[in-house]
Amino acid sequence: MAENVDPKLLEGIAYFEKMLKVMPGDRTTLEFLSVAYEQLGDEEKQRTALIQLAETLLREKDFDAADAIGERLEGFSETDAQDMARRIRSVRNPVQLK
């Protein structure tokens, strides 16, 4: 994790983590958390937030935004991130299920 973390960033994360419990799948909350975790250097939590955000975007049928998140997920080597990136691509282009 990043050193010398701004306490306001930690406060924001705590607030939005509580919001996510009240409103699971909230797009704005997940967007904030993915950026905040990235700033914090917590790749695992960032990846989890991005996957949840991608699921929300697919549910909302916001495929352009989902594509952008899919591109970010491709940067992770973990299976869950790669699986979600493939799922996003398959929704956009069902012929290419690879």
C-alpha positions as CSV (number, residue, x, y, z in Angstrom):
1,M,0.0,0.0,0.0
2,A,1.0,3.6,-0.6
3,E,2.8,5.4,2.2
4,N,1.7,8.7,3.6
5,V,-1.9,8.2,2.7
6,D,-4.1,11.2,3.0
7,P,-6.5,10.7,5.9
8,K,-9.3,12.2,3.9
9,L,-8.9,9.4,1.3
10,L,-9.2,6.8,4.1
11,E,-12.3,8.7,5.4
12,G,-13.8,8.7,1.9
13,I,-13.1,5.0,1.5
14,A,-14.8,4.2,4.8
15,Y,-17.8,6.3,3.9
16,F,-18.2,4.7,0.5
17,E,-17.7,1.2,1.8
18,K,-20.7,1.8,4.2
19,M,-22.7,3.2,1.2
20,L,-22.0,0.0,-0.7
21,K,-23.5,-2.0,2.1
22,V,-26.6,0.1,1.9
23,M,-26.7,0.3,-1.9
24,P,-24.9,-2.7,-3.3
25,G,-24.0,-2.2,-7.0
26,D,-24.2,1.5,-6.8
27,R,-22.3,2.8,-9.8
28,T,-21.0,6.0,-8.3
29,T,-19.8,4.3,-5.1
30,L,-18.0,1.6,-7.1
31,E,-16.4,4.1,-9.4
32,F,-15.1,6.1,-6.4
33,L,-13.9,3.0,-4.6
34,S,-12.0,1.6,-7.6
35,V,-10.1,4.9,-8.0
36,A,-9.5,5.3,-4.2
37,Y,-8.2,1.7,-3.9
38,E,-5.9,2.4,-6.8
39,Q,-4.6,5.5,-5.1
40,L,-4.1,3.5,-2.0
41,G,-2.3,0.8,-3.9
42,D,-4.7,-1.9,-2.9
43,E,-4.9,-3.9,-6.1
44,E,-7.1,-6.7,-4.7
45,K,-9.8,-4.3,-3.5
46,Q,-9.5,-2.2,-6.7
47,R,-10.0,-5.3,-8.8
48,T,-13.0,-6.4,-6.8
49,A,-14.6,-3.0,-7.1
50,L,-14.0,-2.9,-10.9
51,I,-15.6,-6.4,-11.3
52,Q,-18.6,-5.3,-9.3
53,L,-18.8,-2.1,-11.4
54,A,-18.6,-4.1,-14.6
55,E,-21.5,-6.3,-13.4
56,T,-23.5,-3.1,-12.6
57,L,-22.7,-1.6,-16.0
58,L,-23.7,-4.8,-17.9
59,R,-27.0,-4.9,-15.9
60,E,-27.6,-1.3,-16.8
61,K,-26.7,-2.1,-20.4
62,D,-24.1,0.7,-20.5
63,F,-21.9,-1.3,-22.8
64,D,-19.5,1.6,-23.7
65,A,-18.6,2.2,-20.0
66,A,-18.4,-1.6,-19.5
67,D,-15.9,-1.8,-22.3
68,A,-13.7,0.8,-20.6
69,I,-13.8,-1.2,-17.4
70,G,-13.1,-4.4,-19.3
71,E,-9.9,-2.8,-20.7
72,R,-8.8,-1.9,-17.2
73,L,-9.6,-5.4,-16.0
74,E,-7.4,-6.9,-18.7
75,G,-4.4,-5.3,-16.9
76,F,-4.9,-7.7,-14.0
77,S,-3.6,-11.3,-14.3
78,E,-6.1,-12.8,-11.8
79,T,-8.7,-15.2,-13.3
80,D,-11.7,-13.3,-12.0
81,A,-10.6,-10.1,-13.7
82,Q,-9.8,-11.9,-17.0
83,D,-13.1,-13.8,-16.8
84,M,-15.1,-10.5,-16.5
85,A,-13.1,-8.9,-19.3
86,R,-14.0,-11.8,-21.5
87,R,-17.6,-11.6,-20.4
88,I,-17.8,-8.0,-21.4
89,R,-16.2,-8.7,-24.8
90,S,-18.7,-11.5,-25.4
91,V,-21.6,-9.3,-24.7
92,R,-20.4,-6.7,-27.1
93,N,-19.3,-9.3,-29.8
94,P,-21.0,-12.6,-29.1
95,V,-19.2,-14.2,-32.1
96,Q,-15.8,-13.9,-30.3
97,L,-16.3,-16.0,-27.2
98,K,-12.6,-16.7,-26.8
